[in-house]
Amino acid sequence: MINATRWSIAQAAVTRSIGIIAISVTFGGFYHTPLSVLERLWLLAAALLVVPGTFTDLMGLGLGAAFYLLERRREVERAHLETVA
């Protein structure tokens, strides 16, 4: 980190923080609702891809964002079903 730029330090801090959150959700097995084994593996893959390197960071963040959007969609559908019922 002696020759690191501010951008590389910020990138490392942000992506590692998101990776830690993904790992904690994976091992906790819960994100608004209990996670299936496939969802846990999906998040684990996203967390493990957040290693040094912009390409792998983007892959991991993409998987994590896709998971978040899917869960958000499910949450909206559940809320809609509760109001209809």
C-alpha positions, 0 to 999 in steps of 0.5 A: 500500500506504499505506492497505492493511490487514493482511488485504489485504497477507496476501491479496496475499502468499498469492495471489501466491505461489500464482500464482508457483508455478503459473507456475513449474509451467507453464513447467517443464512438469512436476508429478509427471509431464510436463504436456500442453499443455492442462494447461499452459494450464490452470495458466497461466490459473489463474496469470494470474487471480491479479491484484488483486481477490478475485473473480479471486483466487478464480477463479485459486485454484479453477482451481489447486485443481482442477488439484491435486486432479486430479493428486493423484487420478491419483497415487493411481490410479498408486500403486494400479495399481503395487501391484496389478500 
